[in-house]
Structure formats: structure tokens, C-alpha cells
Amino acid sequence: MAEDAAGTATGRGRPANVRDLLTAKEHDHGGLGTILAHRIFTREAGAPGAEFIDLAVLPPGTSIGRHRHGSDRETYVVLSGSGLMFRDGAEFRVATGDVVVNRPYGEHGLLNDSDATDLHLLVFEEAVHDHDGR
């Protein structure tokens, strides 16, 4: 059975379950343990909007390691769970419903410090252009 770009099973009208789409990423950005992720959207070349949108699941004790990007803005949207966020030298708690915008060239990372609950989030990245539109 073929699947379209959104991962929806075709022919029988059954949607794919996201649990079946997640793949393991060991030590993501140098982080702890193995997280699960799936790229649910990739922008077509030349099209406006986010470069990508990922669904990430951080089991207890795992993390997205501290890292930097170039001239893009990466945003985390916490769907469920809680954790300890690091951004540009500061640490703070995040929980369901929080939106964290990581600025271009800034350092950021996220730890699921829970003993029992997965941390689910969307990660999306968008290019940031200077005032000349580049």
C-alpha cells in the first residue's frame, strides 16, 4: 500500500499512526539517550513558510543537546509533558502549551527530566532574512 507525503495510507482510507512513523535519533545534537522524531513537513524550494516541522518525543531522561543554528529561528511548541529548557545561558521550566522561540545564532537545548512522562513537541524552523530581504 502506497503512502502520500503526509504519511496517510492510500487505497483503504486509513491514516498512518504517528507512532509508526517515528524513528530513533541517538544523542540528538549531543544530547542524552535516544529521542524519537518524524519530519512531518518540509518546505518546497522557493516556497514561503517554515523550512520544516518535526514531531519529537523525548522519553524520560533524554535530551536534545545544547546547539546553535545559523541565521534561522527554531521554535519549540510543547504538546505534552514538561522539561528543562536551556536558551542563551538561562535555564527555565517548560510544560504543555509553552512556545519557546530560539533566536538565530542562539544556543538552546531541552531535557526531559521527568521520571515517567514523555515530552512531546513540535519543532519548526524558519529562515530569518535581513532588512534587505535576503
All heavy atoms as an XYZ file, in Angstrom:
1008
protein
N       0.837     -1.168      0.000
C       0.000      0.000      0.000
C       0.892      1.245      0.000
O       1.780      1.376      0.805
C      -0.885     -0.017      1.251
C      -1.765      1.191      1.363
S      -2.782      1.210      2.854
C      -3.451     -0.415      2.845
N       0.630      2.164     -0.905
C       1.428      3.386     -1.019
C       0.992      4.395      0.032
O      -0.123      4.359      0.533
C       1.250      3.975     -2.415
N       1.907      5.319      0.332
C       1.592      6.399      1.255
C       1.879      7.713      0.562
O       2.816      7.821     -0.216
C       2.444      6.314      2.518
C       2.096      5.149      3.390
C       2.862      5.184      4.707
O       3.745      6.022      4.886
O       2.544      4.349      5.534
N       1.037      8.731      0.852
C       1.315     10.035      0.285
C       2.306     10.766      1.175
O       2.771     10.229      2.176
C       0.016     10.834      0.102
C      -0.699     11.151      1.404
O      -0.076     11.085      2.484
O      -1.884     11.486      1.346
N       2.652     12.010      0.811
C       3.695     12.754      1.531
C       3.352     12.979      2.992
O       4.225     13.125      3.833
C       3.948     14.094      0.838
N       2.080     13.021      3.327
C       1.683     13.240      4.714
C       1.694     11.948      5.515
O       1.396     11.951      6.703
C       0.292     13.878      4.778
N       2.003     10.828      4.869
C       2.054      9.563      5.581
C       0.688      8.922      5.726
O       0.493      8.029      6.535
N      -0.280      9.363      4.933
C      -1.616      8.796      5.011
C      -1.691      7.582      4.105
O      -1.349      7.657      2.929
C      -2.667      9.837      4.576
O      -2.524     10.984      5.389
C      -4.067      9.289      4.692
N      -2.119      6.474      4.654
C      -2.266      5.268      3.849
C      -3.339      5.516      2.807
O      -4.411      6.022      3.101
C      -2.636      4.084      4.736
N      -3.026      5.200      1.562
C      -3.985      5.399      0.486
C      -4.557      4.060      0.066
O      -4.020      3.012      0.388
C      -3.313      6.094     -0.710
O      -2.207      5.307     -1.133
C      -2.842      7.487     -0.353
N      -5.636      4.110     -0.624
C      -6.248      2.887     -1.107
C      -7.294      2.362     -0.156
O      -8.322      1.882     -0.575
N      -7.069      2.444      1.132
C      -8.041      1.962      2.104
C      -8.582      3.094      2.966
O      -9.439      2.859      3.803
C      -7.430      0.893      3.004
C      -7.056     -0.361      2.244
C      -6.672     -1.467      3.187
N      -6.250     -2.616      2.408
C      -5.457     -3.549      2.858
N      -4.979     -3.481      4.075
N      -5.122     -4.557      2.103
N      -8.041      4.299      2.783
C      -8.556      5.440      3.518
C      -8.169      5.479      4.988
O      -8.755      6.217      5.756
N      -7.194      4.670      5.395
C      -6.759      4.666      6.800
C      -5.567      5.588      6.969
O      -4.588      5.458      6.246
C      -6.361      3.267      7.244
C      -7.512      2.301      7.331
C      -7.041      0.954      7.811
N      -5.974      0.501      6.907
C      -5.033     -0.363      7.240
N      -4.985     -0.861      8.446
N      -4.118     -0.739      6.380
N      -5.624      6.501      7.940
C      -4.439      7.336      8.186
C      -3.339      6.522      8.861
O      -3.609      5.562      9.572
C      -4.962      8.427      9.124
C      -6.154      7.812      9.786
C      -6.739      6.830      8.806
N      -2.118      6.913      8.593
C      -0.983      6.300      9.275
C      -0.976      6.784     10.719
O      -1.406      7.890     11.012
C       0.315      6.687      8.584
N      -0.506      5.960     11.630
C      -0.379      6.371     13.025
C       1.019      6.910     13.230
O       2.004      6.285     12.841
C      -0.641      5.179     13.954
C      -0.753      5.612     15.390
O       0.213      6.134     15.964
N      -1.911      5.409     15.970
N       1.115      8.072     13.854
C       2.413      8.732     14.021
C       3.405      7.847     14.779
O       4.602      7.912     14.541
C       2.252     10.123     14.671
C       1.928     10.015     16.150
C       3.486     10.965     14.449
N       2.927      6.994     15.681
C       3.838      6.090     16.396
C       4.618      5.212     15.429
O       5.756      4.847     15.694
C       3.058      5.219     17.386
C       2.543      5.952     18.605
C       1.883      4.989     19.592
N       0.851      4.182     18.967
C      -0.451      4.448     19.012
N      -0.883      5.501     19.658
N      -1.318      3.667     18.422
N       3.994      4.880     14.289
C       4.655      4.038     13.305
C       5.648      4.818     12.445
O       6.462      4.225     11.745
C       3.618      3.380     12.390
C       2.676      2.471     13.163
O       3.102      1.892     14.192
O       1.508      2.358     12.754
N       5.575      6.146     12.481
C       6.433      6.988     11.652
C       7.682      7.475     12.386
O       8.655      7.880     11.760
C       5.656      8.205     11.146
C       4.408      7.896     10.314
C       3.667      9.189     10.002
C       4.764      7.151      9.042
N       7.655      7.463     13.710
C       8.777      7.971     14.498
C      10.008      7.089     14.324
O       9.903      5.863     14.311
C       8.402      8.032     15.979
C       7.315      9.037     16.340
C       6.833      8.808     17.772
C       7.807     10.462     16.162
N      11.164      7.728     14.192
C      12.421      6.993     14.104
C      13.351      7.437     15.230
O      13.271      8.570     15.708
C      13.120      7.201     12.748
O      13.332      8.596     12.536
C      12.282      6.654     11.608
N      14.220      6.554     15.631
C      15.149      6.827     16.734
C      16.272      7.745     16.277
O      16.809      7.585     15.181
C      15.723      5.512     17.255
N      16.620      8.703     17.137
C      17.764      9.592     16.909
C      18.618      9.549     18.164
O      18.262     10.124     19.177
C      17.294     11.024     16.640
C      16.543     11.201     15.338
C      16.095     12.631     15.145
C      17.267     13.492     14.776
N      16.860     14.890     14.455
N      19.740      8.834     18.084
C      20.637      8.726     19.239
C      21.409     10.013     19.437
O      21.926     10.593     18.486
C      21.634      7.587     19.023
C      21.072      6.221     19.322
C      22.174      5.187     19.346
O      23.128      5.334     20.143
O      22.074      4.247     18.547
N      21.478     10.460     20.668
C      22.305     11.603     21.070
C      22.093     12.810     20.151
O      23.040     13.405     19.652
C      23.785     11.209     21.120
C      24.029      9.991     21.942
N      23.858      9.983     23.309
C      24.397      8.736     21.590
C      24.123      8.769     23.763
N      24.444      8.001     22.748
N      20.824     13.177     19.951
C      20.480     14.293     19.071
C      21.201     15.564     19.507
O      21.069     15.987     20.658
C      18.964     14.502     19.072
C      18.515     15.485     18.021
O      18.978     15.388     16.875
O      17.693     16.358     18.353
N      21.970     16.156     18.627
C      22.787     17.348     18.925
C      23.664     17.126     20.164
O      23.882     18.046     20.948
C      21.920     18.598     19.110
C      21.249     19.059     17.857
N      21.947     19.597     16.802
C      19.944     19.048     17.484
C      21.100     19.924     15.836
N      19.876     19.594     16.218
N      24.131     15.903     20.361
C      24.987     15.592     21.501
C      24.224     15.376     22.800
O      24.823     15.322     23.871
N      22.909     15.222     22.703
C      22.070     15.054     23.893
C      22.143     13.665     24.492
O      22.851     12.779     24.005
N      21.386     13.472     25.556
C      21.346     12.222     26.300
C      20.377     11.232     25.662
O      19.268     11.606     25.277
C      20.897     12.474     27.741
C      21.750     13.421     28.577
C      21.043     13.740     29.892
C      23.116     12.815     28.815
N      20.767      9.989     25.569
C      19.868      8.911     25.168
C      19.374      9.004     23.739
O      19.992      9.628     22.877
N      18.232      8.382     23.521
C      17.641      8.282     22.188
C      16.249      8.891     22.191
O      15.375      8.442     22.936
C      17.559      6.810     21.739
O      18.885      6.259     21.737
C      16.963      6.683     20.350
N      16.065      9.926     21.373
C      14.741     10.514     21.212
C      14.106      9.909     19.975
O      14.756      9.199     19.193
C      14.799     12.053     21.115
C      15.430     12.510     19.796
C      15.546     12.640     22.313
C      15.244     13.995     19.519
N      12.832     10.190     19.763
C      12.107      9.742     18.576
C      11.658     10.978     17.815
O      11.282     11.987     18.424
C      10.893      8.911     18.975
C      11.197      7.681     19.828
C       9.906      7.061     20.340
C      12.006      6.672     19.032
N      11.691     10.909     16.488
C      11.302     12.081     15.706
C      10.773     11.666     14.344
O      11.081     10.589     13.834
C      12.484     13.023     15.546
N       9.986     12.565     13.772
C       9.494     12.395     12.405
C       9.309     13.772     11.788
O       8.693     14.650     12.398
C       8.162     11.639     12.364
C       7.611     11.508     10.990
N       8.190     10.712     10.031
C       6.545     12.093     10.402
C       7.489     10.800      8.909
N       6.493     11.632      9.106
N       9.871     13.975     10.604
C       9.684     15.230      9.873
C       8.320     15.161      9.202
O       8.121     14.391      8.266
C      10.801     15.432      8.857
C      10.648     16.730      8.107
C      11.944     17.410      7.832
N      12.626     17.773      9.062
C      13.900     18.158      9.109
N      14.607     18.248      8.003
N      14.471     18.455     10.260
N       7.379     15.963      9.701
C       6.024     15.906      9.165
C       5.798     16.881      8.020
O       4.808     16.780      7.307
C       4.969     16.118     10.278
C       5.150     17.448     10.985
C       5.016     14.977     11.272
C       4.091     17.745     12.034
N       6.736     17.822      7.838
C       6.609     18.788      6.755
C       7.987     19.280      6.353
O       8.825     19.569      7.206
C       5.761     19.988      7.204
C       5.739     21.124      6.217
C       4.892     21.097      5.126
C       6.580     22.220      6.382
C       4.876     22.140      4.214
C       6.572     23.268      5.469
C       5.720     23.227      4.386
N       8.212     19.389      5.057
C       9.406     20.020      4.506
C       8.951     20.998      3.431
O       8.197     20.618      2.525
C      10.362     18.988      3.885
O      10.749     18.042      4.882
C      11.602     19.651      3.322
N       9.403     22.223      3.527
C       9.011     23.266      2.580
C       9.629     22.982      1.219
O      10.788     22.572      1.120
C       9.489     24.626      3.095
C       9.136     25.796      2.189
C       9.681     27.101      2.745
N      11.126     27.112      2.860
C      11.973     27.378      1.866
N      11.517     27.658      0.667
N      13.278     27.376      2.075
N       8.866     23.206      0.170
C       9.395     23.086     -1.179
C      10.323     24.263     -1.455
O      10.100     25.367     -0.956
C       8.260     23.078     -2.197
C       7.413     21.835     -2.139
C       6.357     21.815     -3.228
O       6.549     22.467     -4.278
O       5.341     21.152     -3.014
N      11.361     24.028     -2.236
C      12.319     25.084     -2.571
C      11.596     26.284     -3.164
O      10.746     26.134     -4.044
C      13.353     24.554     -3.547
N      11.903     27.462     -2.644
C      11.318     28.703     -3.141
C       9.969     29.053     -2.561
O       9.477     30.164     -2.757
N       9.344     28.129     -1.860
C       8.031     28.402     -1.267
C       8.202     29.153      0.056
O       9.232     29.033      0.717
C       7.281     27.091     -1.029
N       7.215     29.943      0.445
C       7.302     30.655      1.724
C       6.999     29.723      2.896
O       6.508     28.616      2.706
C       6.210     31.722      1.593
C       5.195     31.092      0.682
C       5.998     30.260     -0.288
N       7.305     30.196      4.091
C       6.939     29.468      5.299
C       8.082     28.730      5.943
O       9.253     28.917      5.609
N       7.726     27.883      6.878
C       8.704     27.134      7.658
C       9.531     26.217      6.762
O       9.024     25.652      5.795
C       8.004     26.302      8.729
N      10.811     26.092      7.102
C      11.691     25.170      6.383
C      11.257     23.725      6.623
O      11.251     22.906      5.720
C      13.141     25.337      6.846
C      13.731     26.699      6.586
C      14.013     26.955      5.124
O      14.360     26.000      4.400
O      13.869     28.112      4.709
N      10.934     23.418      7.886
C      10.467     22.084      8.246
C       9.666     22.156      9.531
O       9.749     23.119     10.273
C      11.631     21.089      8.406
C      12.554     21.387      9.560
C      12.219     21.043     10.861
C      13.780     21.996      9.342
C      13.071     21.309     11.923
C      14.644     22.268     10.388
C      14.285     21.923     11.682
N       8.897     21.092      9.764
C       8.209     20.897     11.041
C       8.466     19.450     11.437
O       8.192     18.527     10.660
C       6.696     21.152     10.952
C       6.417     22.578     10.469
C       6.034     20.881     12.316
C       4.956     22.863     10.191
N       9.022     19.260     12.633
C       9.291     17.924     13.165
C       8.412     17.670     14.376
O       8.157     18.588     15.165
C      10.745     17.781     13.634
C      11.746     17.736     12.493
O      11.338     17.577     11.326
O      12.949     17.848     12.780
N       7.985     16.433     14.527
C       7.391     15.968     15.775
C       8.499     15.241     16.506
O       9.169     14.377     15.928
C       6.231     15.015     15.516
C       5.661     14.326     16.758
C       5.042     15.355     17.701
C       4.645     13.279     16.368
N       8.746     15.604     17.754
C       9.786     14.947     18.548
C       9.191     14.430     19.842
O       8.323     15.080     20.438
C      10.925     15.922     18.844
N       9.648     13.274     20.269
C       9.246     12.677     21.538
C      10.522     12.406     22.325
O      11.401     11.677     21.859
C       8.460     11.368     21.331
C       8.092     10.750     22.671
C       7.220     11.607     20.469
N      10.617     13.010     23.504
C      11.759     12.812     24.395
C      11.303     11.943     25.560
O      10.548     12.399     26.428
C      12.288     14.139     24.936
C      13.154     14.992     24.010
C      12.376     15.517     22.822
C      13.779     16.119     24.778
N      11.703     10.678     25.594
C      11.387      9.846     26.750
C      12.088     10.403     27.997
O      13.031     11.198     27.897
C      11.954      8.476     26.373
C      12.015      8.490     24.873
C      12.363      9.912     24.539
N      11.640      9.996     29.185
C      12.282     10.464     30.419
C      13.801     10.252     30.378
O      14.285      9.217     29.923
C      11.641      9.598     31.501
C      10.293      9.272     30.949
C      10.524      9.088     29.468
N      14.545     11.287     30.812
C      15.997     11.195     30.888
C      16.737     11.484     29.598
O      17.961     11.423     29.561
N      16.016     11.784     28.510
C      16.675     12.084     27.233
C      16.668     13.584     26.971
O      15.955     14.340     27.627
C      16.000     11.358     26.057
O      14.673     11.863     25.893
C      15.970      9.860     26.287
N      17.468     13.996     25.992
C      17.530     15.430     25.701
C      17.888     15.696     24.244
O      18.446     14.836     23.559
C      18.560     16.114     26.597
O      19.870     15.724     26.263
N      17.559     16.897     23.825
C      18.114     17.498     22.615
C      19.273     18.328     23.150
O      19.075     19.252     23.943
C      17.087     18.389     21.899
C      15.887     17.567     21.446
C      17.747     19.118     20.722
C      14.726     18.394     20.918
N      20.483     17.970     22.775
C      21.658     18.630     23.334
C      21.738     20.115     22.978
O      21.128     20.571     22.013
N      22.514     20.831     23.768
C      22.719     22.257     23.502
C      23.416     22.430     22.167
O      24.438     21.805     21.897
C      23.542     22.883     24.613
C      22.808     22.893     25.939
C      23.649     23.516     27.025
N      22.967     23.400     28.305
C      23.409     23.932     29.419
N      24.545     24.609     29.441
N      22.719     23.789     30.525
N      22.867     23.297     21.342
C      23.404     23.508     19.998
C      23.007     24.885     19.487
O      22.189     25.561     20.093
C      22.900     22.417     19.042
C      21.417     22.424     18.836
N      20.523     21.947     19.773
C      20.670     22.866     17.804
C      19.290     22.079     19.323
N      19.349     22.642     18.122
N      23.605     25.261     18.382
C      23.315     26.532     17.722
C      22.970     26.271     16.262
O      23.411     25.298     15.681
C      24.537     27.456     17.746
C      24.940     27.917     19.096
C      26.200     28.800     18.988
N      26.715     29.116     20.288
C      26.323     30.158     21.024
N      25.427     30.988     20.547
N      26.843     30.358     22.216
N      22.208     27.194     15.702
C      21.930     27.192     14.274
C      22.512     28.465     13.691
O      22.984     29.326     14.424
C      20.419     27.146     14.012
C      19.789     25.877     14.470
N      19.709     24.757     13.677
C      19.203     25.539     15.637
C      19.095     23.796     14.338
N      18.787     24.240     15.536
N      22.405     28.599     12.394
C      22.851     29.816     11.724
C      21.774     30.882     11.774
O      21.161     31.129     12.811
N      21.485     31.444     10.628
C      20.557     32.569     10.566
C      19.114     32.097     10.411
O      18.386     32.538      9.523
C      20.934     33.497      9.411
O      20.870     32.780      8.188
N      18.704     31.176     11.246
C      17.309     30.744     11.248
C      16.771     30.787     12.675
O      17.509     30.858     13.634
C      17.161     29.340     10.650
C      18.053     28.322     11.330
O      18.116     28.293     12.569
O      18.699     27.535     10.618
N      15.472     30.768     12.755
C      14.797     30.780     14.049
C      14.141     29.410     14.212
O      13.403     28.963     13.343
C      13.754     31.894     14.059
C      12.986     32.009     15.334
C      12.042     33.218     15.372
N      11.493     33.595     14.088
C      11.700     34.775     13.499
N      12.461     35.684     14.054
N      11.141     35.044     12.332
N      14.411     28.751     15.327
C      13.825     27.444     15.605
C      12.886     27.596     16.793
O      13.272     28.135     17.829
C      14.925     26.417     15.906
C      14.392     25.000     15.997
C      15.519     23.999     16.087
O      16.213     23.987     17.125
O      15.695     23.226     15.146
N      11.657     27.118     16.619
C      10.633     27.273     17.650
C      10.210     25.906     18.151
O      10.009     24.985     17.353
C       9.418     28.035     17.079
O       9.861     29.320     16.619
C       8.341     28.218     18.125
N      10.095     25.781     19.477
C       9.605     24.553     20.107
C       8.196     24.837     20.640
O       7.992     25.828     21.349
C      10.476     24.144     21.292
C      11.885     23.689     20.986
C      12.731     23.335     22.024
C      12.388     23.605     19.692
C      14.036     22.901     21.783
C      13.680     23.180     19.446
C      14.501     22.832     20.500
O      15.779     22.408     20.260
N       7.257     23.949     20.328
C       5.904     24.021     20.861
C       5.686     22.749     21.668
O       5.667     21.652     21.103
C       4.845     24.124     19.741
C       3.442     24.193     20.332
C       5.123     25.327     18.843
N       5.545     22.884     22.982
C       5.395     21.718     23.859
C       3.939     21.248     23.795
O       3.021     21.963     24.212
C       5.810     22.038     25.308
C       5.656     20.801     26.187
C       7.242     22.566     25.350
N       3.740     20.048     23.260
C       2.400     19.480     23.125
C       1.945     18.790     24.401
O       0.768     18.850     24.751
C       2.368     18.491     21.962
C       2.746     19.055     20.591
C       2.812     17.934     19.560
C       1.771     20.136     20.162
N       2.861     18.101     25.062
C       2.545     17.447     26.333
C       3.840     17.148     27.065
O       4.901     17.026     26.456
C       1.747     16.151     26.114
O       2.518     15.189     25.441
N       3.724     17.033     28.385
C       4.889     16.766     29.212
C       5.541     18.055     29.690
O       5.004     19.153     29.533
N       6.715     17.893     30.280
C       7.451     19.055     30.798
C       8.933     18.747     30.766
O       9.345     17.604     30.599
C       7.017     19.389     32.226
O       7.327     18.326     33.097
N       9.738     19.803     30.905
C      11.175     19.605     30.881
C      11.920     20.860     31.266
O      11.332     21.882     31.639
N      13.235     20.767     31.153
C      14.134     21.867     31.486
C      14.748     22.377     30.186
O      15.461     21.651     29.496
C      15.225     21.392     32.446
C      16.195     22.451     32.954
C      15.455     23.514     33.770
C      17.271     21.798     33.807
N      14.437     23.629     29.870
C      14.907     24.266     28.642
C      16.145     25.091     28.947
O      16.219     25.747     29.988
C      13.795     25.183     28.102
C      14.109     25.888     26.822
S      13.926     24.772     25.423
C      14.897     25.651     24.207
N      17.114     25.052     28.043
C      18.282     25.917     28.116
C      18.225     26.816     26.895
O      18.053     26.337     25.767
C      19.574     25.098     28.085
C      20.805     25.956     27.997
C      21.388     26.466     29.145
C      21.354     26.290     26.771
C      22.508     27.277     29.071
C      22.473     27.095     26.674
C      23.057     27.598     27.834
N      18.344     28.132     27.105
C      18.375     29.067     25.987
C      19.272     30.246     26.326
O      19.020     30.966     27.287
C      16.972     29.560     25.649
C      16.946     30.455     24.407
C      15.575     30.937     24.061
N      15.062     31.725     25.169
C      13.809     32.128     25.273
N      12.930     31.780     24.365
N      13.423     32.850     26.294
N      20.323     30.385     25.565
C      21.217     31.544     25.670
C      21.671     31.816     27.108
O      21.607     32.942     27.595
C      20.552     32.786     25.074
C      20.268     32.615     23.588
O      21.058     31.932     22.912
O      19.257     33.153     23.103
N      22.127     30.774     27.792
C      22.694     30.929     29.121
C      21.712     30.824     30.269
O      22.107     30.815     31.423
N      20.417     30.745     29.976
C      19.394     30.654     31.038
C      18.705     29.292     30.982
O      18.529     28.711     29.912
C      18.357     31.752     30.862
N      18.337     28.772     32.162
C      17.548     27.544     32.253
C      16.191     27.887     32.836
O      16.094     28.700     33.752
C      18.244     26.509     33.141
C      19.491     25.926     32.523
C      20.080     24.793     33.350
O      19.667     24.602     34.514
O      20.952     24.098     32.826
N      15.133     27.253     32.287
C      13.785     27.500     32.787
C      12.910     26.303     32.461
O      13.211     25.512     31.569
C      13.202     28.797     32.205
C      13.251     28.877     30.705
C      12.169     28.469     29.929
C      14.376     29.371     30.057
C      12.208     28.552     28.545
C      14.430     29.464     28.668
C      13.343     29.052     27.915
N      11.824     26.163     33.198
C      10.889     25.058     33.027
C       9.965     25.321     31.843
O       9.565     26.459     31.603
C      10.024     24.866     34.275
C      10.744     24.655     35.579
C      11.403     23.329     35.761
N      10.561     22.206     35.383
C      11.031     21.000     35.109
N      12.322     20.748     35.187
N      10.227     20.028     34.776
N       9.644     24.273     31.112
C       8.625     24.332     30.070
C       7.625     23.216     30.313
O       7.960     22.177     30.898
C       9.219     24.224     28.645
C      10.086     25.435     28.322
C      10.000     22.940     28.448
N       6.383     23.441     29.875
C       5.326     22.455     30.061
C       4.306     22.603     28.931
O       4.405     23.512     28.092
C       4.658     22.653     31.418
N       3.325     21.729     28.930
C       2.295     21.693     27.904
C       1.780     23.094     27.576
O       1.422     23.849     28.470
C       1.123     20.806     28.375
O       1.629     19.498     28.665
C       0.036     20.711     27.316
N       1.795     23.409     26.289
C       1.295     24.690     25.815
C       2.345     25.768     25.660
O       2.096     26.792     25.021
N       3.535     25.557     26.208
C       4.584     26.577     26.096
C       5.153     26.621     24.675
O       5.291     25.595     24.009
C       5.729     26.305     27.076
C       5.356     26.628     28.509
O       4.366     27.356     28.732
O       6.067     26.152     29.411
N       5.486     27.830     24.251
C       6.124     28.069     22.960
C       7.439     28.783     23.244
O       7.451     29.834     23.888
C       5.236     28.936     22.049
C       5.946     29.249     20.731
C       3.897     28.251     21.793
N       8.544     28.203     22.775
C       9.873     28.774     23.002
C      10.494     29.102     21.649
O      10.682     28.210     20.821
C      10.783     27.790     23.770
C      12.157     28.406     23.992
C      10.144     27.368     25.082
N      10.804     30.372     21.439
C      11.428     30.812     20.199
C      12.929     30.942     20.447
O      13.360     31.693     21.325
C      10.837     32.152     19.726
C      11.524     32.622     18.447
C       9.324     32.023     19.515
N      13.694     30.197     19.680
C      15.156     30.209     19.783
C      15.692     31.094     18.662
O      15.525     30.792     17.490
C      15.703     28.789     19.664
C      15.150     27.896     20.753
O      15.364     28.144     21.929
N      14.409     26.870     20.362
N      16.341     32.169     19.043
C      16.767     33.187     18.074
C      17.915     32.691     17.194
O      18.626     31.747     17.558
C      17.181     34.456     18.807
C      18.416     34.296     19.657
C      18.786     35.596     20.375
N      19.988     35.427     21.155
C      21.218     35.442     20.649
N      21.399     35.651     19.378
N      22.264     35.261     21.432
N      18.100     33.340     16.047
C      19.228     32.981     15.182
C      20.554     33.080     15.935
O      20.757     33.998     16.735
C      19.158     34.032     14.069
C      17.718     34.443     14.037
C      17.276     34.394     15.473
N      21.423     32.132     15.701
C      22.755     32.031     16.302
C      22.729     31.785     17.817
O      23.775     31.694     18.436
C      23.616     33.269     15.980
C      23.743     33.517     14.504
C      22.977     34.491     13.881
C      24.605     32.750     13.734
C      23.083     34.711     12.512
C      24.715     32.961     12.365
C      23.941     33.941     11.763
O      24.034     34.147     10.410
N      21.553     31.670     18.412
C      21.451     31.423     19.846
C      21.700     29.960     20.173
O      21.557     29.068     19.335
N      22.062     29.700     21.429
C      22.290     28.334     21.893
C      21.051     27.863     22.644
O      20.491     28.593     23.456
C      23.518     28.280     22.812
C      23.864     26.863     23.226
C      25.087     26.790     24.119
O      25.395     27.793     24.807
O      25.719     25.723     24.152
N      20.636     26.622     22.378
C      19.451     26.088     23.034
C      19.524     24.566     23.119
O      20.249     23.922     22.377
C      18.172     26.531     22.307
C      18.181     26.202     20.841
N      18.812     26.987     19.900
C      17.660     25.166     20.155
C      18.664     26.460     18.704
N      17.969     25.337     18.832
N      18.762     24.012     24.054
C      18.662     22.572     24.244
C      17.499     22.283     25.180
O      16.984     23.195     25.837
N      17.077     21.031     25.246
C      15.909     20.666     26.049
C      16.116     19.288     26.665
O      16.494     18.336     25.972
C      14.656     20.658     25.169
C      13.342     20.266     25.806
C      12.971     21.204     26.949
C      12.233     20.248     24.755
N      15.857     19.189     27.960
C      15.991     17.942     28.716
C      14.639     17.528     29.281
O      13.953     18.336     29.913
C      16.973     18.143     29.884
C      17.022     17.045     30.958
C      17.590     15.746     30.394
C      17.841     17.518     32.154
N      14.254     16.264     29.049
C      13.089     15.719     29.739
C      13.599     15.149     31.057
O      14.167     14.059     31.096
C      12.398     14.630     28.916
C      11.195     14.051     29.645
O      10.947     14.359     30.809
N      10.446     13.206     28.962
N      13.416     15.909     32.130
C      13.904     15.479     33.443
C      12.823     14.765     34.260
O      12.995     14.539     35.450
C      14.486     16.665     34.219
C      13.508     17.806     34.414
O      12.370     17.749     33.879
O      13.871     18.777     35.096
N      11.751     14.356     33.596
C      10.686     13.603     34.248
C      11.144     12.173     34.530
O      12.001     11.634     33.833
C       9.447     13.563     33.340
O       8.543     12.576     33.749
N      10.547     11.563     35.533
C      10.830     10.161     35.829
C       9.964      9.205     35.019
O      10.312      8.035     34.869
C      10.609      9.866     37.316
C      11.658     10.522     38.182
O      12.786     10.736     37.704
O      11.342     10.838     39.344
N       8.811      9.691     34.512
C       7.878      8.739     33.928
C       7.115      9.217     32.691
O       6.456      8.408     32.064
C       6.855      8.327     35.001
N       7.184     10.487     32.333
C       6.321     11.014     31.279
C       7.126     11.475     30.072
O       8.088     12.234     30.212
C       5.491     12.206     31.815
O       4.796     11.790     32.990
C       4.499     12.696     30.783
N       6.711     11.024     28.883
C       7.330     11.502     27.652
C       7.031     12.984     27.446
O       5.973     13.483     27.867
C       6.788     10.742     26.434
C       7.298      9.312     26.336
O       8.253      8.955     27.055
O       6.731      8.550     25.523
N       7.937     13.665     26.786
C       7.779     15.066     26.405
C       7.577     15.092     24.892
O       8.442     14.623     24.142
C       9.018     15.862     26.807
C       9.164     17.297     26.343
C       8.010     18.163     26.843
C      10.486     17.875     26.818
N       6.419     15.587     24.445
C       6.103     15.674     23.021
C       6.174     17.133     22.595
O       5.620     18.003     23.279
C       4.683     15.154     22.745
C       4.514     13.699     22.986
N       4.383     13.153     24.236
C       4.449     12.667     22.119
C       4.243     11.842     24.142
N       4.288     11.526     22.869
N       6.816     17.390     21.457
C       6.875     18.760     20.976
C       6.946     18.811     19.465
O       7.340     17.841     18.809
C       8.060     19.513     21.581
C       9.458     19.096     21.195
C      10.384     20.302     21.232
C       9.975     18.067     22.172
N       6.538     19.955     18.936
C       6.758     20.282     17.541
C       7.967     21.193     17.475
O       8.123     22.081     18.329
C       5.555     21.006     16.941
C       4.287     20.199     16.739
C       3.181     21.095     16.198
C       4.532     19.022     15.803
N       8.802     20.985     16.490
C       9.974     21.828     16.265
C       9.841     22.360     14.850
O       9.706     21.574     13.906
C      11.285     21.025     16.397
C      12.484     21.912     16.107
C      11.388     20.376     17.764
N       9.816     23.680     14.711
C       9.819     24.198     13.357
C      10.855     25.285     13.193
O      11.200     25.986     14.124
C       8.429     24.630     12.881
C       7.782     25.752     13.632
C       7.933     27.057     13.204
C       6.988     25.494     14.737
C       7.314     28.096     13.870
C       6.368     26.524     15.399
C       6.528     27.828     14.974
N      11.368     25.342     11.987
C      12.472     26.244     11.696
C      12.088     27.120     10.517
O      11.500     26.645      9.550
C      13.714     25.423     11.356
C      14.956     26.237     11.129
C      16.169     25.340     10.948
O      16.606     24.746     11.944
O      16.648     25.237      9.812
N      12.429     28.391     10.634
C      12.164     29.315      9.538
C      13.379     30.187      9.308
O      14.076     30.563     10.249
C      10.931     30.165      9.824
C      11.027     30.966     11.098
C       9.749     31.689     11.453
O       9.087     32.234     10.554
O       9.425     31.713     12.640
N      13.632     30.492      8.049
C      14.744     31.372      7.702
C      14.426     32.782      8.178
O      13.281     33.217      8.154
C      14.964     31.362      6.196
N      15.447     33.476      8.631
C      15.305     34.866      9.039
C      16.104     35.701      8.056
O      17.303     35.488      7.882
C      15.814     35.087     10.481
C      15.743     36.548     10.857
C      15.009     34.234     11.453
N      15.417     36.620      7.420
C      16.059     37.463      6.413
C      16.418     38.808      7.012
O      15.718     39.322      7.877
C      15.121     37.661      5.224
C      14.709     36.370      4.603
N      15.550     35.587      3.849
C      13.535     35.686      4.654
C      14.920     34.509      3.436
N      13.693     34.541      3.918
N      17.514     39.399      6.521
C      17.880     40.724      6.998
C      16.943     41.763      6.378
O      16.035     41.437      5.614
C      19.357     41.022      6.712
C      19.676     41.096      5.227
O      18.746     41.277      4.415
O      20.867     40.979      4.887
N      17.161     43.018      6.674
C      16.274     44.083      6.217
C      16.287     44.260      4.710
O      15.403     44.890      4.151
C      16.629     45.405      6.903
C      16.428     45.356      8.393
N      15.269     44.899      8.969
C      17.243     45.706      9.420
C      15.373     44.962     10.288
N      16.569     45.437     10.582
N      17.286     43.718      4.031
C      17.355     43.815      2.576
C      16.565     42.697      1.895
O      16.558     42.603      0.672
C      18.819     43.725      2.107
C      19.632     44.915      2.574
O      19.057     45.999      2.758
O      20.859     44.741      2.758
N      15.919     41.821      2.693
C      15.123     40.736      2.144
C      15.894     39.494      1.767
O      15.372     38.603      1.146
N      17.181     39.450      2.165
C      17.972     38.264      1.850
C      17.706     37.169      2.838
O      17.343     37.350      3.940
C      19.462     38.597      1.853
C      19.820     39.470      0.685
C      21.273     39.762      0.657
N      21.432     40.904      1.578
C      22.590     41.279      2.110
N      23.664     40.611      1.868
N      22.675     42.304      2.897
